[in-house]
Amino acid sequence: MKVVKNSIVTLKYSVTDPDGAMVDDGQEPLIYLHGGHDDIFPKIEEALEGKELNETVKVRLQADEAFGEYDAELVQIESRADLPEELELGMELEGGPEDGGEGDDDFVIYRVTEIDGDKVVLDGNHPLAGKPLVFTCTVAAVRPASKEEVARGSASED
């Protein structure tokens, strides 16, 4: 079976930076619903269209095609006293909207990137924001999506 719209695709993959340094060794396969459901980066989905089992594609993504450009406005310096007592580098914290907006989409996940005395630096950018990436993907399995998966817009969790 070929990779076509509304098929569930299982990929073996790895991600490197443009110099070949490993970013993600793809320990777990990536399973997604193919066909414009925003389950995978569009440029990768386009490269996989029509591929068959065991075919491999290598796709270079610029930062804006992957995790976005780095946004300095998503970096905040907060008082240590305003944050949880159990705080460590790399920890993730959910932050609310600065403009008073409402809704789940307004929340940002911040990573603790620096702790200096009573000041803490929080970064709301994805760790790979601003970086070009090279995805190497091999089609490991393809099957038709169920009606439920298509309606939901994503592969089953099982």
Residue pairs with C-beta under 8 A, 6 or more apart in sequence:
1 7
1 52
1 53
1 142
1 143
1 144
2 50
2 51
2 52
2 142
3 9
3 34
3 48
3 49
3 50
3 51
3 52
3 139
3 142
4 34
4 35
4 49
4 50
5 34
5 35
5 36
6 33
6 34
6 35
6 144
6 145
6 150
7 33
7 34
7 35
7 142
7 143
7 144
7 145
8 31
8 32
8 33
8 34
8 141
8 142
8 143
8 144
8 145
8 149
8 155
8 156
9 31
9 32
9 33
9 34
9 48
9 139
9 141
9 142
10 29
10 30
10 31
10 139
10 140
10 141
10 142
11 29
11 30
11 31
11 32
11 48
11 137
11 138
11 139
11 140
12 26
12 29
12 137
12 138
12 140
13 24
13 26
13 29
13 30
13 135
13 136
13 137
13 138
14 22
14 24
14 25
14 26
14 135
14 136
15 22
15 23
15 24
15 26
15 133
15 134
15 135
15 136
16 22
16 23
16 133
16 134
16 136
17 23
17 131
17 132
17 133
17 134
18 60
18 132
18 133
18 134
20 134
23 128
23 133
29 140
30 40
30 137
31 155
32 39
32 40
32 154
32 155
33 39
33 145
33 149
33 150
33 153
33 154
33 155
34 40
34 45
34 48
34 49
35 45
36 42
36 45
37 153
37 154
38 153
39 153
39 154
39 155
41 59
41 61
41 65
41 66
41 135
42 65
43 59
43 61
43 65
44 57
44 59
44 61
44 135
44 137
47 57
47 59
47 137
48 57
48 137
48 139
51 57
51 139
52 139
52 142
53 139
53 140
53 141
53 142
54 138
54 139
54 140
55 138
55 139
56 136
56 137
56 138
56 139
57 136
57 137
58 134
58 135
58 136
58 137
59 134
59 135
59 136
59 137
60 132
60 133
60 134
61 132
61 133
61 134
61 135
62 132
63 69
63 70
63 129
63 130
63 131
63 132
66 128
66 131
66 132
66 133
67 126
67 128
67 129
67 130
67 131
67 133
68 125
68 126
68 129
68 130
69 129
69 130
70 125
70 129
70 130
71 124
71 125
71 129
74 108
74 110
74 123
74 124
74 125
75 113
75 121
75 122
75 123
75 124
75 125
76 95
76 110
76 121
76 122
76 124
77 119
77 120
77 121
77 122
78 119
78 120
78 122
79 118
79 119
79 120
80 87
80 115
80 117
80 118
80 119
80 120
81 118
83 93
83 120
84 93
87 112
87 115
87 120
88 112
88 115
89 112
89 113
89 114
89 115
90 111
90 112
91 111
91 112
92 109
92 110
92 111
92 112
93 109
93 110
93 111
93 112
93 122
94 107
94 108
94 109
94 110
95 107
95 108
95 109
95 110
95 122
95 124
96 106
96 107
97 106
97 107
108 124
109 124
110 122
110 123
110 124
111 122
111 123
111 124
111 127
112 120
112 121
112 122
113 121
113 122
113 123
114 120
114 121
115 121
145 155
146 156
148 156
149 155
149 156
